[in-house]
Amino acid sequence: MFNFKNLSEEDIKNRNVFLRADLDVPLKKEDGETKIADSTRLKAWLPTLELILKNQGNLTIGGHLGRPKQQISFLDSKSSISKVDKEFSLQPVAEWLKHKLELQNKLTLCQKNGFYGWELTGNLFFLENLRFYKEEEENNLEFAKKLAKGFDIYVNDAFASCHRANTSIAAMPTLLQHFAGLRLKEEVKVLSSVLENPKRPLTVVIGGAKVETKLPVVSKMLDIADCILVGGEIAAHATTILDTYKEYQGGKTTLLIADLIPSGKEITEQSIDKFLPKIYASRTVVWNGPMGFFEGGFEKATLELANAIIKSDAYSVIGGGDTLSFLKKHNLLDKFSFASTGGGAMLDFLAGQKMPGLEVLV
């Protein structure tokens, strides 16, 4: 589906590299300090970082965290970093990477080419949150030129952001020799295999909320999957889903939509009983979204589903922040074949939506 150029040692050696990494991770307060609550996304791009550093590349890492409401304009010389929303600072992520690389130096905010960040080593610079600059979400070419200044190559290893036309995702690679990172290539390879040549029966499980982002996946999978199981809050939109199903012509896809308990916080035991035989009969399972509001204590159905997928021996692909958080909480994450770092990006990819960050790399 996407034919990316291979990132080789010759491309990196002694060159100035910009790595667009996935830095959007949950944070927590611990002993008065802000720390990383889940480092899964950060660990995913470490092999790309290690490849670059091993070949003496001069590396700058950039990315975003959350959606800061207070932003400044990089192109306005009067803007000041003091005006941004500090709770979205990437310093905790920079500290995490410093400890991961076993560096001893104290991190001090400084500037490189006018951008704020932290110098971890002489050849490794970590940029502050790019979404502190309003131009990042505008796909602004002038901002891209400022970001690209001084770099030889661009590497994208942030699959979770590839469905968004942000400047550092869609505009910046047009100005430099560009490559896909190791993890991004693996994400695309795995998800493409689900769409193009899955082991069958293929069962797709869609849960959680956000019907506007998940309904397109249900529609797309009517042409691909053998079975679609719909649970979580999205199951409350059964009429909308069934209307889509009625318009579907051809194929033999089985569609099962769960019933919800009276509170609407979880699917019924009867529904999970209908789902499990489909799971056990599958050779490939794709799952995005919990079956209940697990943060509120409604996790029985989601746990039953997770254990069934594990016992089925099917090739399992999972994604979505809530799904990964749930599985990590129960120490089940490593029981699945592949955990996508993308939530919305995974859904958009499977639904056949535009992926600006991938298209520009081809």
Beta strands, then each sheet from edge to edge (+ up, - down):
strand 1: 16-21
strand 2: 27-30
strand 3: 33-36
strand 4: 58-62
strand 5: 109-112
strand 6: 115-121
strand 7: 124-127
strand 8: 153-157
strand 9: 177-180
strand 10: 202-206
strand 11: 227-230
strand 12: 254-257
strand 13: 284-288
strand 14: 315-319
strand 15: 338-339
sheet 1: 5+ 6- 7+ 4+ 1+ 8+ 9+
sheet 2: 2+ 3-
sheet 3: 12+ 11+ 10+ 13+ 14+ 15+
end
